[in-house]
Amino acid sequence: MNEKILVVEDEKEIADLIRDYLTASNYKVVIANDGEMGLELFNSEKPQLAILDIMLPKKDGFEVCRNIRSKSNIPILMLSAKKEDTDKIIGLGLGADDYITKPFSPRELIARVQSQLRRFTELSTNQEKKEVLSFNGLEIDATAYTVSLDGEIIPFSVKEFEILHYLASNANQALSREKIFDEIWGYNEYGDINTVTVHIRKIREKIEKDPSRPNFIETVWGIGYKFKGDK
């Protein structure tokens, strides 16, 4: 294991608690107490996953998330002290892969981290997904981990890519939000099913000419979503 995790949290007690539990689970941990330091450590330490608090000095968690995502596809888990869904949705819209609301149990945090790293590793190394999926100018390459439309590479977060690849691999099949959530996030006891809706919206904004009238990802009312598989 021994993956390196970046924790950006300005509350020392919480940062130390997270470090202790991650270290006990055999992860390496680097800690930053503000957003600017977080970005410096991201660039110098090259972590495999980042845990970002939203309310940070100097640069907030949203800005740190946006900056990391512009450079890397590593999983990003956001922490929020607020109960409102607004922060969660904004965070996911910036490319975060998951979120957790304070106060949280260390067990839940470790479960989230393990799930994110496991799926990221599986997607990166799975030899069964070497083929490029092509549909009307849209190409999804699991080996290069890229999505392109009419030859132009489009930046995708880890979860956005996983969802699109999963839908395209099951083209013309109606898949429920619950099934997509279970397949991509890999756990049932934690999480918010609405994250699927948020990610689908972001994917449509990237690949659809008119997201309100999608050509690739169709809403199947009462069920979920279906990828149109005409090649």
Z-matrix of the N, CA and C atoms (Angstrom, degrees):
N
C 1 1.468
C 2 1.523 1 108.15
N 3 1.338 2 117.19 1 -102.54
C 4 1.457 3 123.25 2 174.47
C 5 1.524 4 114.59 3 55.52
N 6 1.344 5 117.27 4 28.19
C 7 1.459 6 119.18 5 174.41
C 8 1.525 7 109.55 6 -65.76
N 9 1.326 8 115.27 7 149.39
C 10 1.463 9 120.14 8 179.91
C 11 1.521 10 109.59 9 -94.99
N 12 1.325 11 115.60 10 132.19
C 13 1.463 12 121.21 11 -177.59
C 14 1.524 13 109.53 12 -121.37
N 15 1.315 14 115.21 13 131.04
C 16 1.463 15 121.71 14 175.79
C 17 1.526 16 109.03 15 -93.30
N 18 1.335 17 116.83 16 124.94
C 19 1.462 18 122.33 17 176.79
C 20 1.521 19 107.98 18 -113.58
N 21 1.335 20 116.72 19 119.62
C 22 1.462 21 121.28 20 178.36
C 23 1.521 22 107.29 21 -113.67
N 24 1.329 23 115.75 22 101.68
C 25 1.467 24 122.62 23 -173.34
C 26 1.528 25 108.29 24 -149.14
N 27 1.349 26 116.53 25 125.83
C 28 1.463 27 119.43 26 -175.98
C 29 1.528 28 113.15 27 -86.21
N 30 1.329 29 119.35 28 -14.06
C 31 1.461 30 121.35 29 176.61
C 32 1.531 31 108.18 30 -87.75
N 33 1.332 32 115.75 31 110.46
C 34 1.459 33 121.24 32 -171.80
C 35 1.528 34 112.63 33 -58.20
N 36 1.332 35 117.59 34 -41.64
C 37 1.458 36 119.64 35 -178.65
C 38 1.519 37 111.81 36 -62.02
N 39 1.336 38 116.11 37 -41.23
C 40 1.461 39 119.86 38 179.53
C 41 1.522 40 110.35 39 -69.42
N 42 1.332 41 116.50 40 -42.64
C 43 1.462 42 120.40 41 179.38
C 44 1.526 43 110.61 42 -60.67
N 45 1.329 44 116.29 43 -43.16
C 46 1.464 45 120.42 44 179.96
C 47 1.530 46 111.12 45 -66.35
N 48 1.327 47 116.33 46 -38.87
C 49 1.462 48 120.28 47 178.78
C 50 1.529 49 110.20 48 -63.12
N 51 1.323 50 116.06 49 -46.89
C 52 1.463 51 120.17 50 178.79
C 53 1.525 52 110.47 51 -60.52
N 54 1.338 53 116.13 52 -44.67
C 55 1.462 54 120.36 53 179.29
C 56 1.522 55 111.15 54 -58.93
N 57 1.331 56 116.60 55 -45.59
C 58 1.461 57 120.40 56 -176.64
C 59 1.524 58 111.87 57 -62.17
N 60 1.329 59 116.78 58 -43.63
C 61 1.463 60 119.74 59 -178.14
C 62 1.530 61 111.43 60 -72.71
N 63 1.319 62 117.17 61 -36.97
C 64 1.466 63 119.31 62 177.12
C 65 1.528 64 110.77 63 -67.36
N 66 1.330 65 116.27 64 -40.82
C 67 1.460 66 120.43 65 178.39
C 68 1.528 67 110.82 66 -63.44
N 69 1.325 68 116.04 67 -40.00
C 70 1.466 69 120.29 68 177.92
C 71 1.525 70 111.82 69 -64.35
N 72 1.337 71 116.20 70 -23.02
C 73 1.469 72 121.44 71 177.78
C 74 1.525 73 111.34 72 -95.24
N 75 1.329 74 116.34 73 15.38
C 76 1.472 75 123.40 74 174.29
C 77 1.527 76 114.39 75 72.67
N 78 1.313 77 116.38 76 27.74
C 79 1.460 78 119.49 77 172.84
C 80 1.528 79 109.16 78 -99.72
N 81 1.319 80 116.12 79 149.66
C 82 1.458 81 121.30 80 170.28
C 83 1.521 82 107.43 81 -86.92
N 84 1.312 83 118.31 82 141.31
C 85 1.466 84 121.23 83 -174.29
C 86 1.524 85 110.64 84 -131.54
N 87 1.331 86 115.22 85 133.47
C 88 1.463 87 120.97 86 170.09
C 89 1.520 88 106.83 87 -121.18
N 90 1.341 89 116.79 88 139.12
C 91 1.462 90 121.74 89 -173.23
C 92 1.524 91 111.08 90 -119.62
N 93 1.329 92 115.35 91 136.19
C 94 1.461 93 122.24 92 172.25
C 95 1.521 94 107.69 93 -122.79
N 96 1.329 95 117.16 94 144.88
C 97 1.466 96 121.32 95 -177.27
C 98 1.520 97 113.58 96 -103.40
N 99 1.331 98 117.51 97 -0.38
C 100 1.466 99 120.80 98 173.91
C 101 1.522 100 108.74 99 -151.31
N 102 1.335 101 116.18 100 167.69
C 103 1.452 102 120.87 101 -174.54
C 104 1.515 103 114.38 102 -63.75
N 105 1.326 104 117.42 103 -39.92
C 106 1.460 105 120.28 104 -178.95
C 107 1.526 106 110.89 105 -64.45
N 108 1.330 107 116.01 106 -43.77
C 109 1.460 108 119.84 107 177.97
C 110 1.530 109 110.20 108 -64.93
N 111 1.333 110 115.53 109 -35.62
C 112 1.457 111 119.78 110 178.67
C 113 1.520 112 112.10 111 -59.53
N 114 1.333 113 116.58 112 -44.16
C 115 1.456 114 120.20 113 178.99
C 116 1.523 115 111.46 114 -68.27
N 117 1.322 116 116.83 115 -36.52
C 118 1.466 117 120.19 116 177.35
C 119 1.527 118 110.59 117 -62.50
N 120 1.334 119 116.21 118 -44.22
C 121 1.460 120 119.94 119 179.85
C 122 1.525 121 111.35 120 -69.64
N 123 1.323 122 116.74 121 -34.54
C 124 1.464 123 119.03 122 176.69
C 125 1.528 124 110.37 123 -60.32
N 126 1.322 125 116.09 124 -44.57
C 127 1.469 126 120.07 125 -178.61
C 128 1.523 127 112.66 126 -69.69
N 129 1.328 128 117.15 127 -35.54
C 130 1.465 129 119.80 128 -175.88
C 131 1.531 130 113.41 129 -88.30
N 132 1.340 131 116.95 130 -35.25
C 133 1.466 132 120.64 131 -174.22
C 134 1.526 133 113.70 132 -93.83
N 135 1.328 134 117.12 133 -20.65
C 136 1.469 135 122.62 134 179.41
C 137 1.537 136 112.14 135 49.97
N 138 1.330 137 116.94 136 63.79
C 139 1.469 138 120.87 137 -178.32
C 140 1.524 139 111.97 138 -71.33
N 141 1.331 140 115.07 139 162.74
C 142 1.476 141 120.95 140 177.46
C 143 1.529 142 112.10 141 -91.82
N 144 1.344 143 117.57 142 -11.81
C 145 1.469 144 122.00 143 178.51
C 146 1.524 145 107.66 144 -158.37
N 147 1.326 146 116.37 145 148.66
C 148 1.467 147 121.16 146 178.99
C 149 1.528 148 109.83 147 -124.89
N 150 1.339 149 115.19 148 135.98
C 151 1.457 150 122.46 149 173.41
C 152 1.524 151 106.96 150 -113.32
N 153 1.334 152 117.00 151 117.00
C 154 1.456 153 121.22 152 -173.08
C 155 1.524 154 111.67 153 -119.70
N 156 1.327 155 116.50 154 126.06
C 157 1.457 156 119.53 155 168.78
C 158 1.531 157 107.45 156 -73.91
N 159 1.316 158 117.52 157 151.62
C 160 1.470 159 120.30 158 -179.91
C 161 1.524 160 110.87 159 -80.40
N 162 1.341 161 117.50 160 -47.09
C 163 1.459 162 121.27 161 -177.93
C 164 1.532 163 109.24 162 -88.10
N 165 1.341 164 115.84 163 99.05
C 166 1.463 165 121.65 164 -177.88
C 167 1.527 166 110.56 165 -127.96
N 168 1.331 167 118.24 166 150.32
C 169 1.464 168 120.60 167 173.44
C 170 1.527 169 110.96 168 -69.64
N 171 1.325 170 115.39 169 154.74
C 172 1.472 171 125.04 170 173.45
C 173 1.524 172 113.10 171 70.31
N 174 1.324 173 118.76 172 -60.77
C 175 1.465 174 122.04 173 172.97
C 176 1.520 175 107.30 174 -133.36
N 177 1.351 176 117.30 175 128.88
C 178 1.458 177 118.18 176 -177.82
C 179 1.527 178 110.81 177 -77.18
N 180 1.328 179 114.68 178 172.54
C 181 1.457 180 120.28 179 -176.52
C 182 1.508 181 113.83 180 -61.87
N 183 1.335 182 117.43 181 -32.33
C 184 1.459 183 120.04 182 178.71
C 185 1.527 184 110.91 183 -64.11
N 186 1.332 185 116.36 184 -43.86
C 187 1.458 186 120.45 185 -179.61
C 188 1.528 187 110.77 186 -67.24
N 189 1.318 188 116.74 187 -40.19
C 190 1.460 189 120.19 188 177.75
C 191 1.523 190 109.97 189 -63.59
N 192 1.330 191 116.60 190 -43.49
C 193 1.461 192 121.58 191 178.56
C 194 1.520 193 110.58 192 -59.70
N 195 1.317 194 116.37 193 -47.44
C 196 1.467 195 121.01 194 -178.98
C 197 1.529 196 110.59 195 -60.14
N 198 1.323 197 116.27 196 -42.09
C 199 1.459 198 120.45 197 -178.70
C 200 1.523 199 111.33 198 -66.92
N 201 1.325 200 117.08 199 -45.20
C 202 1.466 201 120.39 200 178.83
C 203 1.522 202 110.71 201 -62.37
N 204 1.327 203 115.72 202 -44.30
C 205 1.457 204 118.98 203 -176.56
C 206 1.530 205 112.58 204 -65.17
N 207 1.321 206 117.27 205 -27.40
C 208 1.470 207 120.00 206 178.32
C 209 1.529 208 111.78 207 -70.22
N 210 1.350 209 115.74 208 -15.27
C 211 1.465 210 119.93 209 -176.83
C 212 1.524 211 113.74 210 -115.41
N 213 1.332 212 116.64 211 -20.91
C 214 1.459 213 118.84 212 -169.42
C 215 1.520 214 112.10 213 -150.16
N 216 1.344 215 116.06 214 155.53
C 217 1.454 216 122.33 215 176.30
C 218 1.518 217 112.74 216 -103.79
N 219 1.350 218 118.05 217 14.89
C 220 1.459 219 118.78 218 -179.62
C 221 1.528 220 110.11 219 -61.28
N 222 1.320 221 117.79 220 151.20
C 223 1.472 222 119.75 221 177.16
C 224 1.527 223 111.20 222 -62.35
N 225 1.331 224 115.65 223 140.33
C 226 1.461 225 122.11 224 177.89
C 227 1.530 226 108.45 225 -125.16
N 228 1.330 227 115.59 226 125.05
C 229 1.454 228 122.57 227 178.03
C 230 1.520 229 108.00 228 -113.45
N 231 1.339 230 117.05 229 125.62
C 232 1.458 231 120.91 230 -177.05
C 233 1.520 232 111.65 231 -104.76
N 234 1.343 233 115.65 232 142.29
C 235 1.458 234 122.77 233 177.80
C 236 1.523 235 109.34 234 -107.96
N 237 1.326 236 116.75 235 136.08
C 238 1.459 237 120.22 236 178.76
C 239 1.515 238 110.43 237 -134.82
N 240 1.341 239 115.90 238 137.26
C 241 1.460 240 120.60 239 176.35
C 242 1.520 241 110.87 240 -89.50
N 243 1.330 242 116.72 241 -5.89
C 244 1.458 243 121.18 242 -178.22
C 245 1.518 244 110.77 243 -97.12
N 246 1.325 245 115.42 244 150.54
C 247 1.451 246 120.66 245 -179.26
C 248 1.523 247 111.93 246 -89.97
N 249 1.328 248 116.52 247 -18.56
C 250 1.451 249 119.15 248 -174.94
C 251 1.527 250 111.30 249 -65.14
N 252 1.320 251 115.71 250 143.96
C 253 1.463 252 120.15 251 179.50
C 254 1.518 253 112.24 252 -71.49
N 255 1.351 254 117.31 253 -16.34
C 256 1.458 255 120.25 254 -176.18
C 257 1.522 256 111.63 255 -57.28
N 258 1.326 257 116.48 256 -48.86
C 259 1.454 258 120.46 257 -179.81
C 260 1.528 259 110.98 258 -60.34
N 261 1.316 260 115.88 259 -40.14
C 262 1.457 261 120.13 260 -178.36
C 263 1.531 262 110.69 261 -64.63
N 264 1.318 263 115.20 262 -46.09
C 265 1.457 264 119.61 263 -177.26
C 266 1.519 265 110.92 264 -67.18
N 267 1.332 266 116.99 265 -41.89
C 268 1.465 267 119.69 266 178.37
C 269 1.518 268 110.07 267 -62.02
N 270 1.330 269 115.78 268 -42.84
C 271 1.454 270 119.19 269 179.97
C 272 1.513 271 112.17 270 -61.49
N 273 1.323 272 116.85 271 -44.61
C 274 1.456 273 120.02 272 178.79
C 275 1.516 274 111.45 273 -66.68
N 276 1.331 275 116.37 274 -34.31
C 277 1.453 276 119.80 275 178.59
C 278 1.514 277 113.25 276 -64.72
N 279 1.326 278 116.44 277 -24.82
C 280 1.461 279 120.86 278 179.15
C 281 1.514 280 112.15 279 -84.49
N 282 1.321 281 117.04 280 -3.77
C 283 1.450 282 119.62 281 178.15
C 284 1.507 283 115.10 282 113.16
N 285 1.351 284 117.96 283 5.78
C 286 1.464 285 119.69 284 175.75
C 287 1.524 286 109.33 285 -67.11
N 288 1.312 287 116.46 286 147.44
C 289 1.463 288 121.01 287 -177.74
C 290 1.517 289 112.79 288 -92.67
N 291 1.321 290 116.97 289 -22.85
C 292 1.452 291 120.25 290 -178.46
C 293 1.522 292 108.50 291 -163.78
N 294 1.320 293 117.07 292 168.01
C 295 1.454 294 121.20 293 177.12
C 296 1.513 295 109.00 294 -144.88
N 297 1.316 296 115.56 295 159.98
C 298 1.456 297 121.29 296 177.24
C 299 1.525 298 107.05 297 -145.03
N 300 1.329 299 117.09 298 138.51
C 301 1.456 300 122.31 299 -174.95
C 302 1.525 301 110.91 300 -99.09
N 303 1.322 302 115.79 301 133.23
C 304 1.465 303 120.89 302 174.98
C 305 1.532 304 109.87 303 -73.61
N 306 1.329 305 118.79 304 146.11
C 307 1.469 306 126.02 305 -7.13
C 308 1.527 307 110.57 306 -76.13
N 309 1.308 308 116.96 307 148.06
C 310 1.458 309 121.75 308 -179.53
C 311 1.526 310 108.80 309 -129.18
N 312 1.317 311 115.86 310 157.94
C 313 1.459 312 119.64 311 176.91
C 314 1.522 313 109.15 312 -86.10
N 315 1.321 314 118.37 313 141.26
C 316 1.466 315 120.65 314 176.57
C 317 1.523 316 112.25 315 -55.40
N 318 1.328 317 116.80 316 -35.12
C 319 1.464 318 120.55 317 179.37
C 320 1.528 319 110.83 318 -62.08
N 321 1.333 320 115.05 319 -41.91
C 322 1.466 321 118.28 320 178.94
C 323 1.519 322 110.70 321 -64.79
N 324 1.321 323 117.45 322 -42.61
C 325 1.457 324 121.24 323 179.52
C 326 1.523 325 111.07 324 -60.08
N 327 1.321 326 117.41 325 -46.53
C 328 1.460 327 121.19 326 179.92
C 329 1.529 328 110.51 327 -62.07
N 330 1.341 329 116.36 328 -39.72
C 331 1.466 330 120.04 329 178.61
C 332 1.527 331 110.68 330 -61.86
N 333 1.321 332 116.15 331 -41.78
C 334 1.469 333 119.78 332 178.82
C 335 1.528 334 110.57 333 -63.85
N 336 1.328 335 116.00 334 -46.64
C 337 1.468 336 120.47 335 -178.78
C 338 1.528 337 110.39 336 -60.68
N 339 1.318 338 117.44 337 -47.49
C 340 1.458 339 121.51 338 -179.05
C 341 1.524 340 111.24 339 -61.02
N 342 1.330 341 116.05 340 -41.61
C 343 1.459 342 120.33 341 -179.68
C 344 1.530 343 111.29 342 -64.16
N 345 1.331 344 116.38 343 -45.36
C 346 1.461 345 120.65 344 -178.93
C 347 1.528 346 111.15 345 -63.48
N 348 1.316 347 116.95 346 -46.25
C 349 1.457 348 120.18 347 -178.70
C 350 1.525 349 111.72 348 -67.64
N 351 1.323 350 117.10 349 -38.71
C 352 1.455 351 120.33 350 179.67
C 353 1.526 352 111.58 351 -62.57
N 354 1.312 353 115.66 352 -46.39
C 355 1.457 354 118.71 353 -177.52
C 356 1.527 355 111.05 354 -70.94
N 357 1.315 356 117.41 355 -35.93
C 358 1.468 357 120.45 356 177.56
C 359 1.521 358 110.19 357 -63.45
N 360 1.328 359 116.81 358 -42.33
C 361 1.462 360 121.25 359 179.01
C 362 1.520 361 111.27 360 -67.22
N 363 1.317 362 116.42 361 -43.00
C 364 1.465 363 120.25 362 179.87
C 365 1.520 364 111.27 363 -61.51
N 366 1.314 365 116.15 364 -43.97
C 367 1.457 366 119.94 365 -178.28
C 368 1.521 367 111.02 366 -66.75
N 369 1.326 368 116.37 367 -34.27
C 370 1.460 369 120.68 368 -177.67
C 371 1.519 370 112.64 369 -75.83
N 372 1.348 371 117.58 370 -26.27
C 373 1.465 372 120.44 371 -172.81
C 374 1.522 373 114.61 372 -115.16
N 375 1.307 374 117.80 373 -7.49
C 376 1.459 375 120.36 374 -175.41
C 377 1.525 376 110.93 375 -63.63
N 378 1.310 377 115.63 376 115.67
C 379 1.458 378 120.47 377 -176.55
C 380 1.527 379 112.72 378 -76.00
N 381 1.323 380 117.26 379 -13.02
C 382 1.454 381 119.95 380 -178.35
C 383 1.524 382 112.18 381 -82.55
N 384 1.329 383 117.73 382 -4.53
C 385 1.456 384 120.42 383 -175.31
C 386 1.527 385 111.41 384 -115.60
N 387 1.325 386 116.31 385 36.09
C 388 1.456 387 119.40 386 -176.45
C 389 1.519 388 112.59 387 -78.58
N 390 1.317 389 117.15 388 -23.31
C 391 1.449 390 119.28 389 -175.94
C 392 1.527 391 111.62 390 -68.89
N 393 1.311 392 114.74 391 152.23
C 394 1.464 393 121.06 392 175.12
C 395 1.523 394 107.72 393 -93.56
N 396 1.302 395 117.04 394 124.88
C 397 1.463 396 121.74 395 176.67
C 398 1.524 397 108.39 396 -88.69
N 399 1.329 398 116.66 397 127.16
C 400 1.471 399 121.11 398 -175.65
C 401 1.522 400 110.27 399 -125.94
N 402 1.330 401 116.04 400 131.11
C 403 1.455 402 122.17 401 179.48
C 404 1.529 403 109.33 402 -145.92
N 405 1.322 404 117.65 403 109.05
C 406 1.460 405 121.96 404 172.98
C 407 1.528 406 113.37 405 48.27
N 408 1.310 407 116.63 406 49.99
C 409 1.456 408 120.76 407 178.00
C 410 1.519 409 114.78 408 88.63
N 411 1.342 410 116.71 409 -9.44
C 412 1.459 411 121.23 410 177.30
C 413 1.524 412 108.99 411 -95.12
N 414 1.327 413 117.41 412 124.46
C 415 1.456 414 121.89 413 179.41
C 416 1.525 415 109.82 414 -121.23
N 417 1.331 416 115.43 415 130.75
C 418 1.456 417 122.72 416 -178.52
C 419 1.522 418 107.13 417 -120.03
N 420 1.312 419 116.58 418 107.74
C 421 1.467 420 122.55 419 -174.29
C 422 1.523 421 109.22 420 -108.92
N 423 1.344 422 116.80 421 105.53
C 424 1.463 423 120.84 422 -177.75
C 425 1.515 424 112.30 423 -75.42
N 426 1.337 425 117.50 424 -20.88
C 427 1.458 426 119.72 425 178.10
C 428 1.523 427 110.55 426 -75.17
N 429 1.328 428 116.03 427 -49.19
C 430 1.467 429 121.06 428 177.76
C 431 1.521 430 111.75 429 -81.92
N 432 1.352 431 115.52 430 -11.34
C 433 1.463 432 121.88 431 -179.94
C 434 1.525 433 110.84 432 60.11
N 435 1.338 434 115.43 433 45.61
C 436 1.461 435 120.28 434 -177.90
C 437 1.521 436 111.23 435 -129.63
N 438 1.319 437 114.43 436 155.40
C 439 1.460 438 122.62 437 172.19
C 440 1.518 439 107.22 438 -125.18
N 441 1.316 440 116.68 439 131.24
C 442 1.462 441 119.92 440 178.43
C 443 1.515 442 109.53 441 -132.56
N 444 1.311 443 115.73 442 148.39
C 445 1.458 444 122.54 443 178.24
C 446 1.514 445 107.84 444 -127.82
N 447 1.330 446 116.04 445 118.35
C 448 1.466 447 122.40 446 -176.56
C 449 1.529 448 111.20 447 52.76
N 450 1.326 449 115.52 448 40.21
C 451 1.455 450 121.27 449 175.56
C 452 1.513 451 115.34 450 86.68
N 453 1.320 452 118.38 451 -5.51
C 454 1.465 453 121.57 452 -178.45
C 455 1.526 454 110.46 453 -102.01
N 456 1.349 455 116.25 454 123.81
C 457 1.453 456 121.41 455 -179.98
C 458 1.531 457 109.78 456 -68.85
N 459 1.348 458 115.55 457 133.94
C 460 1.460 459 121.90 458 -179.94
C 461 1.526 460 108.34 459 -114.84
N 462 1.337 461 118.49 460 126.25
C 463 1.469 462 119.79 461 179.88
C 464 1.521 463 111.84 462 -68.27
N 465 1.331 464 115.87 463 131.95
C 466 1.463 465 122.74 464 179.73
C 467 1.515 466 109.69 465 -129.17
N 468 1.335 467 116.37 466 143.30
C 469 1.464 468 120.04 467 171.22
C 470 1.531 469 107.83 468 -76.89
N 471 1.330 470 115.50 469 170.14
C 472 1.461 471 120.17 470 -179.22
C 473 1.524 472 111.04 471 -57.70
N 474 1.318 473 116.43 472 -51.89
C 475 1.462 474 119.85 473 -175.63
C 476 1.532 475 111.53 474 -68.37
N 477 1.312 476 117.88 475 -36.57
C 478 1.469 477 119.86 476 176.32
C 479 1.517 478 110.09 477 -60.25
N 480 1.335 479 116.26 478 -44.40
C 481 1.456 480 119.57 479 179.70
C 482 1.525 481 110.78 480 -63.90
N 483 1.319 482 116.83 481 -45.70
C 484 1.460 483 120.50 482 -178.72
C 485 1.524 484 111.85 483 -59.71
N 486 1.326 485 116.14 484 -43.41
C 487 1.472 486 119.73 485 179.79
C 488 1.515 487 110.76 486 -64.56
N 489 1.326 488 116.92 487 -47.44
C 490 1.462 489 119.89 488 -179.27
C 491 1.525 490 110.61 489 -61.97
N 492 1.323 491 117.29 490 -44.84
C 493 1.463 492 120.23 491 -179.76
C 494 1.531 493 110.80 492 -63.68
N 495 1.318 494 117.18 493 -40.42
C 496 1.464 495 120.98 494 179.13
C 497 1.522 496 111.19 495 -63.73
N 498 1.328 497 116.74 496 -46.04
C 499 1.464 498 119.98 497 178.72
C 500 1.525 499 111.37 498 -62.81
N 501 1.347 500 115.77 499 -45.09
C 502 1.465 501 119.95 500 -178.05
C 503 1.520 502 111.74 501 -67.75
N 504 1.337 503 117.01 502 -32.48
C 505 1.465 504 120.61 503 178.05
C 506 1.524 505 111.70 504 -69.87
N 507 1.329 506 115.07 505 -19.75
C 508 1.469 507 120.99 506 177.54
C 509 1.528 508 109.92 507 -117.96
N 510 1.334 509 114.71 508 44.54
C 511 1.467 510 121.02 509 -175.34
C 512 1.519 511 111.94 510 -54.78
N 513 1.346 512 114.04 511 141.05
C 514 1.459 513 123.90 512 177.68
C 515 1.534 514 113.53 513 70.00
N 516 1.330 515 116.33 514 13.42
C 517 1.462 516 120.40 515 174.80
C 518 1.526 517 108.97 516 -109.43
N 519 1.312 518 116.70 517 132.90
C 520 1.464 519 120.59 518 176.18
C 521 1.517 520 108.86 519 -78.20
N 522 1.335 521 116.02 520 123.47
C 523 1.456 522 121.58 521 -177.79
C 524 1.528 523 109.31 522 -119.15
N 525 1.308 524 117.20 523 130.64
C 526 1.464 525 120.92 524 -179.35
C 527 1.523 526 110.41 525 -73.24
N 528 1.328 527 116.01 526 158.14
C 529 1.459 528 120.04 527 176.59
C 530 1.530 529 110.29 528 -61.00
N 531 1.327 530 116.31 529 -36.54
C 532 1.463 531 120.17 530 179.37
C 533 1.529 532 111.22 531 -63.70
N 534 1.312 533 116.92 532 -42.16
C 535 1.463 534 120.51 533 -179.83
C 536 1.528 535 110.53 534 -66.66
N 537 1.330 536 116.13 535 -41.82
C 538 1.464 537 120.16 536 178.28
C 539 1.519 538 109.61 537 -63.00
N 540 1.322 539 117.11 538 -44.57
C 541 1.464 540 121.68 539 -179.91
C 542 1.529 541 111.08 540 -60.20
N 543 1.341 542 116.68 541 -47.31
C 544 1.459 543 120.62 542 -178.91
C 545 1.527 544 111.48 543 -64.29
N 546 1.319 545 116.47 544 -38.11
C 547 1.469 546 120.65 545 -178.88
C 548 1.521 547 111.83 546 -70.38
N 549 1.323 548 117.30 547 -42.47
C 550 1.467 549 120.82 548 -172.80
C 551 1.525 550 112.15 549 -86.22
N 552 1.327 551 117.30 550 -43.19
C 553 1.466 552 119.00 551 -177.57
C 554 1.524 553 111.84 552 -87.99
N 555 1.306 554 117.09 553 -30.72
C 556 1.450 555 120.17 554 171.24
C 557 1.510 556 115.96 555 78.88
N 558 1.313 557 118.65 556 17.50
C 559 1.459 558 120.52 557 175.30
C 560 1.521 559 108.43 558 -149.87
N 561 1.337 560 115.57 559 151.94
C 562 1.461 561 121.13 560 -176.91
C 563 1.521 562 113.79 561 -108.72
N 564 1.338 563 116.43 562 -29.57
C 565 1.460 564 118.44 563 -171.22
C 566 1.516 565 113.61 564 -76.63
N 567 1.342 566 118.39 565 -17.02
C 568 1.450 567 121.61 566 -178.57
C 569 1.528 568 109.06 567 -126.22
N 570 1.320 569 115.55 568 159.69
C 571 1.454 570 118.88 569 170.79
C 572 1.516 571 113.47 570 106.81
N 573 1.303 572 114.52 571 167.82
C 574 1.456 573 122.76 572 -175.36
C 575 1.520 574 108.34 573 -122.14
N 576 1.319 575 116.83 574 121.68
C 577 1.461 576 122.28 575 -177.25
C 578 1.529 577 111.86 576 -61.12
N 579 1.346 578 116.73 577 -22.86
C 580 1.461 579 119.98 578 -179.90
C 581 1.523 580 112.76 579 -67.64
N 582 1.338 581 117.24 580 -15.15
C 583 1.466 582 118.81 581 176.56
C 584 1.523 583 111.30 582 -61.84
N 585 1.329 584 117.62 583 -29.46
C 586 1.462 585 120.59 584 177.46
C 587 1.526 586 110.08 585 -62.90
N 588 1.324 587 116.43 586 -45.42
C 589 1.465 588 121.11 587 179.37
C 590 1.520 589 111.27 588 -60.97
N 591 1.332 590 116.33 589 -42.84
C 592 1.466 591 120.78 590 179.30
C 593 1.526 592 110.54 591 -61.44
N 594 1.325 593 117.16 592 -45.67
C 595 1.461 594 120.54 593 -178.66
C 596 1.533 595 111.85 594 -66.59
N 597 1.320 596 117.02 595 -40.02
C 598 1.470 597 120.08 596 178.02
C 599 1.530 598 109.80 597 -60.52
N 600 1.329 599 116.21 598 -41.37
C 601 1.473 600 119.16 599 179.03
C 602 1.520 601 110.85 600 -60.98
N 603 1.340 602 117.00 601 -44.21
C 604 1.460 603 120.39 602 -179.99
C 605 1.526 604 111.83 603 -65.87
N 606 1.326 605 117.13 604 -38.37
C 607 1.468 606 120.43 605 178.33
C 608 1.523 607 109.87 606 -64.05
N 609 1.318 608 116.46 607 -44.06
C 610 1.471 609 119.67 608 179.55
C 611 1.521 610 111.51 609 -61.46
N 612 1.324 611 116.78 610 -39.18
C 613 1.468 612 119.93 611 178.70
C 614 1.524 613 111.52 612 -61.34
N 615 1.323 614 116.45 613 -26.72
C 616 1.462 615 120.70 614 -176.92
C 617 1.527 616 113.53 615 -89.51
N 618 1.342 617 117.82 616 -31.25
C 619 1.472 618 118.52 617 -173.05
C 620 1.529 619 114.70 618 -116.14
N 621 1.323 620 117.20 619 -12.53
C 622 1.463 621 119.74 620 -178.09
C 623 1.529 622 111.22 621 -99.05
N 624 1.307 623 116.69 622 135.32
C 625 1.466 624 120.14 623 174.81
C 626 1.517 625 110.68 624 -63.57
N 627 1.330 626 116.06 625 -40.05
C 628 1.460 627 121.80 626 175.91
C 629 1.522 628 107.57 627 -130.45
N 630 1.348 629 117.94 628 97.11
C 631 1.469 630 120.41 629 -176.52
C 632 1.524 631 114.49 630 -56.41
N 633 1.334 632 116.83 631 -26.13
C 634 1.457 633 119.40 632 179.45
C 635 1.530 634 112.05 633 -76.09
N 636 1.342 635 115.94 634 -17.29
C 637 1.468 636 121.42 635 176.87
C 638 1.525 637 107.90 636 -131.83
N 639 1.323 638 117.29 637 72.23
C 640 1.460 639 121.56 638 -171.28
C 641 1.527 640 114.42 639 -68.41
N 642 1.318 641 114.72 640 143.38
C 643 1.464 642 121.68 641 175.89
C 644 1.523 643 111.93 642 -96.00
N 645 1.335 644 117.08 643 -24.15
C 646 1.456 645 120.16 644 -175.61
C 647 1.527 646 112.93 645 -103.60
N 648 1.323 647 117.48 646 -54.23
C 649 1.468 648 120.62 647 -175.52
C 650 1.525 649 109.43 648 -106.36
N 651 1.302 650 114.90 649 110.69
C 652 1.462 651 122.03 650 -175.70
C 653 1.528 652 110.30 651 -98.97
N 654 1.326 653 116.33 652 138.84
C 655 1.461 654 120.70 653 174.02
C 656 1.522 655 109.18 654 -82.20
N 657 1.313 656 116.30 655 127.78
C 658 1.466 657 121.63 656 175.73
C 659 1.524 658 105.86 657 -104.97
N 660 1.307 659 116.38 658 100.35
C 661 1.453 660 121.19 659 -171.86
C 662 1.523 661 112.09 660 -58.54
N 663 1.327 662 115.06 661 132.58
C 664 1.454 663 121.12 662 -179.65
C 665 1.517 664 113.39 663 84.80
N 666 1.347 665 116.65 664 -7.25
C 667 1.467 666 119.75 665 -178.87
C 668 1.521 667 110.74 666 -123.93
N 669 1.329 668 116.81 667 -66.32
C 670 1.462 669 120.08 668 -177.20
C 671 1.519 670 111.47 669 169.22
N 672 1.343 671 116.44 670 -112.89
C 673 1.462 672 120.19 671 -174.63
C 674 1.526 673 110.29 672 -140.05
N 675 1.338 674 113.79 673 157.44
C 676 1.473 675 119.94 674 178.30
C 677 1.520 676 108.15 675 -142.57
N 678 1.312 677 115.99 676 133.43
C 679 1.456 678 121.25 677 175.13
C 680 1.527 679 108.76 678 -88.65
N 681 1.324 680 116.23 679 124.98
C 682 1.454 681 120.53 680 179.49
C 683 1.521 682 109.11 681 -75.40
N 684 1.306 683 115.73 682 119.30
C 685 1.470 684 120.52 683 -170.31
C 686 1.500 685 116.82 684 -96.68
N 687 1.326 686 119.55 685 22.74
C 688 1.466 687 120.40 686 177.49
C 689 1.516 688 109.09 687 -70.94
N 690 1.324 689 116.74 688 124.41
C 691 1.456 690 120.57 689 -178.68
C 692 1.510 691 110.94 690 -98.00
